[in-house]
Amino acid sequence: MRWFGLVLALVLAGPVRAEEEVLDVARATVTLQDGRTVAVSEGCWLSTQRCVDTAREVRRLHAENEELRQHAGDVPLVKVLVSLALGVGLGFTVAQLIR
């Protein structure tokens, strides 16, 4: 019966566009599992499989991001200063050669 209510709400909702597993909704009235009704305006609903895939991808990206953060480490100040000195020296040498 809940599915019938959802389908009826979508039919009465107005302009709706569905592409693959995504449902674009202009406005609708949805009946929740506990019996409450909620008015929805301008939204996007995903299929169950799309939600599961998205959650899996988010978990994978979080894990990858954490791994990259652990491996990044901090650049020691000595390396920064040596690189800066070499860059300034090289720039000065090139400027002298061009003159």
trRosetta pair geometry for C-beta under 8 A, 3 or more apart (Angstrom, degrees):
i j d omega theta_ij theta_ji phi_ij phi_ji
1 4 5.5 -51 -155 33 40 115
1 5 6.6 42 148 -20 67 102
2 5 5.6 -53 -154 35 36 113
2 6 6.4 36 150 -19 67 104
2 31 6.5 -142 -141 94 76 111
2 33 6.9 6 -122 -104 152 62
3 6 5.5 -52 -148 37 35 112
3 7 6.2 34 154 -17 67 105
4 7 5.8 -54 -146 39 30 109
4 8 6.1 31 154 -19 65 108
5 8 5.7 -54 -143 39 29 111
5 9 6.2 31 155 -21 64 106
5 31 4.3 -29 142 30 144 135
6 9 5.7 -53 -147 35 29 112
6 10 6.4 28 154 -17 63 106
6 30 6.6 24 -115 -136 78 81
6 31 7.0 -115 -63 42 66 87
7 10 5.7 -56 -149 37 31 110
7 11 6.3 33 153 -21 65 105
8 11 5.7 -53 -147 34 31 112
8 12 6.4 17 158 -6 65 110
9 12 6.1 -65 -146 47 28 101
9 13 6.1 51 149 -54 63 101
9 28 4.9 81 151 -178 99 100
9 29 4.9 -130 -136 71 111 65
9 30 5.6 140 138 -87 167 47
9 31 7.0 -171 -44 -5 139 82
10 13 5.2 -35 -146 1 33 127
10 16 6.0 38 -174 -75 90 168
10 23 7.7 -47 -130 179 131 140
10 25 7.3 -93 -124 -112 83 112
10 28 5.9 -4 -92 -123 49 136
12 28 7.5 115 79 -132 77 70
12 29 7.3 -22 87 28 121 101
13 16 5.8 65 84 -56 122 117
13 25 5.9 -53 165 -156 150 98
13 26 6.4 144 149 57 96 82
13 27 5.6 -177 -166 87 81 52
13 28 3.6 -24 -106 -88 124 84
13 29 7.6 -164 -90 10 83 60
14 26 4.8 -75 91 71 117 129
14 27 5.7 37 26 48 127 88
14 28 8.0 -136 26 -68 83 67
15 26 4.7 65 64 -21 84 142
16 23 6.7 -7 -175 -175 108 92
16 24 6.7 160 -161 82 56 64
16 25 5.7 -4 -116 -109 94 59
16 26 6.7 -116 -73 5 58 88
16 28 7.9 50 -84 -64 121 119
17 23 7.9 159 84 -159 43 48
17 24 4.5 -6 61 56 89 118
18 22 7.1 169 -152 88 57 50
18 23 5.0 -15 -105 -109 89 72
18 24 7.2 -161 -78 21 38 74
19 22 5.5 -9 66 61 81 97
19 24 7.5 31 8 -12 95 108
21 46 6.3 36 134 -162 95 71
21 47 3.9 -85 -165 14 99 122
21 49 6.4 -95 -138 71 150 99
21 50 4.1 163 124 -48 133 127
22 44 6.1 -14 -171 -172 102 105
22 45 7.4 150 -161 79 52 47
22 46 5.9 -23 -106 -104 69 67
22 47 7.6 -93 -63 -8 36 83
22 50 6.7 166 -67 -155 72 172
23 44 6.9 149 77 -162 52 53
23 45 4.3 -16 61 61 108 96
23 46 7.6 -160 21 -72 80 21
23 47 7.9 105 -16 -52 99 72
24 43 8.0 178 -154 95 46 40
24 44 5.7 -19 -105 -107 59 80
25 28 5.2 -53 -172 -10 133 121
25 40 6.3 26 114 115 140 120
25 42 7.2 177 94 -125 70 14
25 43 5.1 -8 60 62 107 80
25 44 7.0 -176 18 -85 82 28
25 45 6.3 47 -17 -7 122 103
26 41 7.3 -20 151 -155 49 63
26 42 6.4 -4 -150 -80 39 60
27 39 7.2 -4 -170 -179 96 88
27 40 6.6 168 -152 93 48 59
27 41 4.5 -4 -105 -112 92 72
27 42 7.1 -8 -69 -29 69 55
28 39 7.7 170 90 -155 39 50
28 40 4.9 -7 60 59 83 105
29 37 5.6 11 177 180 101 113
29 38 7.2 164 -156 80 56 37
29 39 5.5 -28 -101 -100 76 63
29 40 7.3 176 -89 17 24 78
30 37 6.8 159 81 -155 40 63
30 38 5.1 -20 62 61 93 89
30 40 5.7 36 -7 -13 114 122
31 35 7.1 -25 -173 -150 97 29
31 36 7.4 164 -153 88 55 35
31 37 5.2 -32 -96 -97 66 79
32 35 6.9 -30 75 37 78 21
32 36 4.8 3 38 61 118 83
32 37 7.3 -163 4 -87 79 26
32 38 6.3 58 -37 -7 107 111
40 43 5.3 -58 173 11 113 139
46 50 4.1 -125 -178 93 107 122
46 51 5.0 137 102 -58 123 80
46 54 6.9 -23 -180 -5 168 141
47 50 4.6 94 53 6 79 104
47 51 7.1 -141 94 -6 41 86
48 51 5.7 -54 -151 34 33 113
48 52 6.4 31 153 -17 66 105
49 52 5.7 -54 -148 37 33 111
49 53 6.2 32 154 -18 66 107
50 53 5.7 -54 -144 39 31 112
50 54 6.1 33 155 -21 65 107
51 54 5.8 -55 -145 37 28 111
51 55 6.3 27 156 -18 64 107
52 55 5.9 -55 -147 37 29 110
52 56 6.3 31 153 -20 63 107
53 56 5.7 -55 -148 36 30 113
53 57 6.3 29 154 -18 65 107
54 57 5.7 -55 -147 38 31 110
54 58 6.3 33 153 -20 65 105
55 58 5.7 -52 -146 35 32 112
55 59 6.5 32 154 -18 64 104
56 59 5.9 -55 -151 36 30 110
56 60 6.4 30 151 -19 64 107
57 60 5.6 -53 -147 36 33 113
57 61 6.3 31 155 -18 66 106
58 61 5.8 -55 -146 38 30 110
58 62 6.4 34 154 -21 64 105
59 62 5.7 -52 -147 34 31 113
59 63 6.4 30 155 -17 64 106
60 63 5.8 -56 -150 37 31 110
60 64 6.3 29 153 -17 65 108
61 64 5.6 -53 -143 39 33 112
61 65 6.1 37 155 -22 65 106
62 65 5.7 -55 -146 36 28 113
62 66 6.4 29 155 -19 63 106
63 66 5.8 -55 -148 36 30 111
63 67 6.4 31 153 -19 64 106
64 67 5.7 -55 -149 36 31 112
64 68 6.4 31 153 -18 65 106
65 68 5.8 -55 -149 37 30 111
65 69 6.4 32 153 -20 64 105
66 69 5.7 -53 -148 35 32 113
66 70 6.5 31 154 -19 64 104
67 70 5.8 -55 -150 34 31 110
67 71 6.4 17 157 -8 65 111
68 71 6.0 -64 -144 45 30 102
68 72 6.1 45 156 -43 66 103
69 72 5.7 -43 -144 13 29 118
75 79 5.5 -108 179 74 91 127
75 80 5.9 98 127 -54 117 98
76 79 4.9 96 66 3 84 101
76 80 7.4 -153 99 -4 47 86
77 80 5.6 -56 -152 36 39 113
77 81 6.2 35 153 -17 71 107
78 81 5.9 -57 -147 39 30 108
78 82 6.2 29 157 -17 66 108
79 82 5.9 -55 -143 39 29 109
79 83 6.2 30 157 -18 64 108
80 83 5.9 -58 -149 38 27 110
80 84 6.3 28 154 -20 64 109
81 84 5.6 -54 -145 36 31 113
81 85 6.3 31 156 -19 65 106
82 85 5.8 -54 -146 37 30 110
82 86 6.3 29 156 -17 64 107
83 86 5.8 -55 -146 38 30 110
83 87 6.2 31 155 -20 64 108
84 87 5.7 -56 -148 36 29 113
84 88 6.4 25 156 -16 65 106
85 88 5.9 -55 -146 38 30 107
85 89 6.1 29 156 -17 65 110
86 89 5.7 -57 -144 41 29 112
86 90 6.0 28 158 -18 66 109
87 90 5.9 -55 -142 39 26 108
87 91 6.2 27 157 -19 62 109
88 91 5.7 -57 -148 38 29 113
88 92 6.3 30 154 -20 65 107
89 92 5.8 -55 -147 36 29 111
89 93 6.3 29 155 -19 65 107
90 93 5.7 -53 -146 36 31 112
90 94 6.3 31 156 -18 65 106
91 94 5.9 -55 -147 37 29 109
91 95 6.3 31 154 -20 64 107
92 95 5.7 -56 -149 36 30 112
92 96 6.5 29 153 -19 65 105
93 96 5.8 -56 -150 36 31 110
93 97 6.4 29 154 -17 65 107
94 97 5.7 -56 -148 38 32 111
94 98 6.4 34 154 -23 65 106
95 98 5.9 -54 -149 32 30 112
95 99 6.8 30 153 -19 63 102
96 99 5.9 -53 -153 32 34 109
